[in-house]
Amino acid sequence: MIQQKRIVITGIGVVSPIGNSIQEYWDSLLNGVGGASMITHFDPSELETRFACQVKNFNVNDFIDIKSSNRMDRYAHFGVISAEMALKDSCLKLEEIDPLRIGVIFGSGIGGMQTYHNQFKRYFESGPSRISPFLIPMFIPDMAAGLISIRNKLMGPNYATVSACSSSLHAIMDAWMVLSLGLADYMVCGGSDATVTPMAIAGFNNAKAMSTRNENFETASRPYDIDRDGFVMGEGGGALVLETIDSAKARGAKIYAELCGVGASADAYHMTAPHPDGMGAIAAMKSALSLAGLSVQDIDYINTHGTSTPLGDVAEVKAIKKVFGSYTQSINLSSTKSMTGHLLGAAGAVETIACILAIERQVIPPTINLFRQDPEIDVNITPNKVTQDLASTGYNINKKVRSFVVSEIGYNPRNVEHFVIAFTHRSALESSSFVKQKPKNLDNYLEAFKKSNERLEFLGDAVLDLIVADFLYKKFPDYEEGNLTKLRSSIVNTSSVAKYSKSLKLCEELIVGEGLDRKVLAKSDFVLADLFEAVLGAVYLDAGYEFAKQFVENKILYHQNLNQLVEEDKNFKSALLEVSQYYRLNMPSYLVLEENGPSHNKEFVVGVKIKDKIIGIGRGRTKKDAEQQAAKYAIQKIKPNVGYTLPKLSDEENEVTLNLPENLQRKKHARLPEMSENYIMRHFVKLSTMNYHIDKGMYPLGSCTMKYNPKSCEAAAAQDGFLNLHPLQDEQDIQGALHLMYDLSKYLAEITGLDEVTLQPLAGAHGELLGIFMIRSYHEKKYGTAKKTILTVDSSHGTNPASAVMGGYQIVTVKSDNAGLTDMSDLKSKLSHDVAAFMITNPNTLGIFERNIIALKQELEKFDVLLYMDGANMNALLALCRPGDMGVDVLHLNLHKSFSTPHGGGGPGAGPVGVSKRLSEFLPDPKIVQNLAAGKPVYSLKLNPNSIGQMCAFMGNFAVLVRAYAYILQNGQEGLYLNTQSAIINANYLHHLITKEFESPFKGPYMHEFCLSGAKQKQFGVKTIDVAKRVLDYGFHAPTIYFPLIVNECLMIEPTETESKETLEDFALCLNSIASEAANNPDIVRSAPNTTPHKRLSDTHAVKNINVSFNFNSLTEMN
């Protein structure tokens, strides 16, 4: 037979309708706060019940990133978050634990009911093709257990328990058994449900199980009241961390309670109704009492199933009376469902947590809304005597609670009776069930220890922890709480307590087991620690807490060198104070500079001041954390690091330095920080994590072509031969570079269909300006004077008219027609001999190909108007069609977009310009020419007599040119063609996925990008900029917004060819989810972003308070 192990609870976490943290939940229980409210998740007007106990003030993205949360049902949100709360509360160091020895058993009564409802609706509205591929993973009841495991790398036993209202108690029972059998060392268990959904409410309504008090919903959940009419639906999650008592003690964990026994049974009576005599519940309670080794007199409190149903409440009380008999009147009963509503599969875990807190804090939570107790329920319901004036009796009872019962009855019905007995920090252990005889003097401790050593060990462990904590808080009142906890753990861990046992020679005084070698056992720290704790437990029982406290202080604490321990664990604030005193500076002071975010997820920015100057700034989730970081940085400024050392100057070098002109000699040391290379690397890596870039995720900026840039192109540009060139080197020394530039210009001419290409311009707008200058030169040479006007389209990039104005032209805008193309009739009406050029983007910024471009060109030729094409969107045309074949005279390219250079941070860029033959003589100087006379190509520079001059250093942004050259060679014509095809397919597929939620003002087909309108979302008070900010929360970069100007509330999206089908679907899910949020929860969209390092910035402030420079004189001089 396997020996039963002692299992304790060391971590708890809860998400409930009355609180989303342990403290908030407990405060609400004690104050009798009801969780019922009118349903806001959906429109309940057609339902018989229109209220529920919903989880409030809950933003899942404060805990789980958007992308992950969108792939979970709401029930899984509650399960994952409560479980991770419990893990954090347990202080387990998961990285130090064998993942195969920590498991998860998590229950759910129904699973992803909200997902099922949404997808069921979508199936009938849109057909099977619109069903989410995540339907099954989001819906199945075991996904919460799986996600907890996946997110925290827990590889031990893992499954879900599904038994309606008993699900989470079954999970706790199974976890207890797994630990007892030694199949794991730690278990996360509990349950969650989220069934405030139309189908769930309707189903329970039709079963006549739910209250319909829509006019008085606040008091609808009223267990044991004579006017009760059914339960109130709730939602939430509760989780516990279980482990063996030996494990908990060894790591100095806080022990909430001990799980001593469980019992389970089935009525085998009816699908939904309980057995009228409670036969199954009786069997389960008796089984649990027997397994725990408890008598009925050992139970102080029962948290009942108490759902507020007419039959269920009576049947449960009958079963309790049959088990506990006349002692029933001595037990306090209450139903916390009166406040939380019925959380279905989560109920058992959430109510267990209420009981754990009751035993820890010695207060019994009440049953609210109990106005007239049902005469059939003649038991002691908390509050004991209820009057109409509830305030006169109070809501809770202060009473010593030693042990309790949690009861849940599920459909079938199944009965799980879950018994916990616990000794917490301040619980007084008085029952004779645990120690048959209280020793009257020290000689009798041995007898007490022999009779019930395990119970005494547990009690002594709790008493020791409390005494040490009290002592440290009094001795070090200003010490950081986290550091005090660490210090306390070092005093009460197993090895330390074993030393105290040795010093008192307890192994010589006490017999620790029958037939066992005392000398062998005395070498075990666990045995020695248990001995000491057992003695302390006996001391506590015999003489009380104060005597036990004196015993510990005299025998242990006064012998500890606590000051030295504190000194070794000194914090940065203390260190800053010492450094300030050493350098004879003013005392440091701290002030809060910023306080951002919601109350449960704040970020503090704190500055530390010395001499009225801020010398360090820190950030943290708490004010204390931010102060620590600020102090750390302040120390570095006062006591600077040494970043490097240099050898001393020789006499000759010193002489040279002294002979420098007076005006070149530094009068004082350069004010440069000295940091280690390691520190600098970490600083910039940290900054990089706050940035968004294409290697981090999808970057769907329209007209920007933010695609993946092959790292092989980076490697090509980083070769020493290219990196170390100088533009003014002799031609014979840079033949390789000239060869590359010559070939690249030929390749680009072939790709665009134009006669010649210059590589000089440094960006797209720079290339535009060059094109405008060449157009002016062309007309001046031909007519003796330049023309005055340039036409642009209303959908054009803003740089088009800006470049034309800089070139000395007036601007006239041509309208787009209803199809999003250039309006031919409007163009014809505005053409004249005074027009120099028509600037067009093809495909245009709406993502539509200008299919009338040949006819358009013919109209331009009638007035000798040149056709300028903005090549920003060439990613849609590469190897597919050529602008030169369409009649284009001037074209600029953005090599940093289509030809593999990382961009988006302000540079670098390159904007080569291609021209038709009639403009080639005006290209900027110098031009690279090839000479084959020597038998091998030799490259040189040549000037043109009619050139407009030089736009910049003739090599342009050379590294960008190298990348483009490598990209073209890698892909070839076939590769470029396939890239273009993929870009077009991706854009049209993505458009197809999201047009149901967003308006599409112009019909496709589209090329590489498309535009949507957020007008539909604006009716809910959500603007396009809000949508864009919310996209950041989902882990994507936002699209281009409010451009082109002809689309109301515009979203301009370019997915590029390098994104996978799965990524496109994720991004579509992101936008569709935001559309749903805009309709159902607009505040979460308007307040976005919520998960980025910085929250939403004020655009107005930035415009009104432009600050683009750093004032070096503001640097603080400490000496």
Buried (B, 14 or more C-beta within 10 A) or exposed (E): EEEBBBBBBBBBBBBBBBBBBBEBBBEBBBBBBBBBBEBEBBEBEEBBBBBBBBBEEBBBBBBBEBBBBBBBBBBBBBBBBBBBBBBEBBBBEEEEBEBEBBBBBBBBBBBBBBBBBBBEEBBEEEEEEEBBEBBEBBBBBBBBBBBBBBBBEBBBBBBBBBBBBBBBBBBBBBBBBBBBEEEBBBBBBBBBBBBBBBBBBBBBBEEEBBBBBBEEBEBBBBBBBBEBBBBBBBBBBBBBBBBBBBBBBBBBBBBBBBBBBBBBBBBEBEEEBBBEBBBBBBBBBBBBBEBBEBEBEBBBBBBBBBBBBBEBBBBBBBBBBBBBEEBBEEBBBBBBBBBBBBBBBBBBBBBBBBBBBBBBBBBBBBBBBBBEBBEEBEBBBBBEEBEEEBEEEEBBBEEEBBBBBBBBBBBBBBBBBBBBBBBBBEBBBEBEBBBEEEBEEEEBBBEBBBEBBEBBBBBBBBBBBBBBBBBBEEEBEEBBEBBBBEBBBBBBBBEBBBBBBBEBEBBEEBEBEEEEEEEEBBEBBBBBBBBBBBBBBBBBBBBEBEEBBEBBBEBBBEEBEBEEBBEEBBBBBBBBBEBBEEEEBEEBEBEEBBEEBEEEBBBBBBBBBBEEBBBBBBBBEEBBBBBBBBBBBBBBBBEEEEEEEEEEEEEEEEEEEEEEEEEEEEEEEEEEEEBEEEBEEEEEEEEEEEEBEBEEBBBBBBBBBBBBBBEEBBEBBEEEEBEEBEEEEEEEEBBEBBBBBBBBBEBBBBBBBBBBBBBBBBBBBBBBBBBBBBBBBBBEEEEEEBBEBBBBBBBBBEBBBBBBEBBEBBBBBBBBEEEBBBBBEBBEEBBEEEBBBBBBBBBBBBBBBBEBBEEBBEBBEEBBBBBBBBBBBBBBBBBBBBBBEBBBBBBBBBBBBBBBBBBBEEBBBBBBBBBBEEBBBBBBBBBBEEEEEEEEBBBBEEEBEEBBEEBBEBBBBBBBBBBBBBBBBBBEEEBBBBBBEBBBBBBBBBBEBBBEBBBBBBEBEBBBBBBBBBBBBBEBEBBBBBBBBBBBBBBBBBBBBBBBEBBEBBBBBBBBBBBEEEBBBBBBBBBBBBBEBBBEBBEBBBBBBBBEEEBBEEEEEEEEEEEEEEEEEEEBEBE
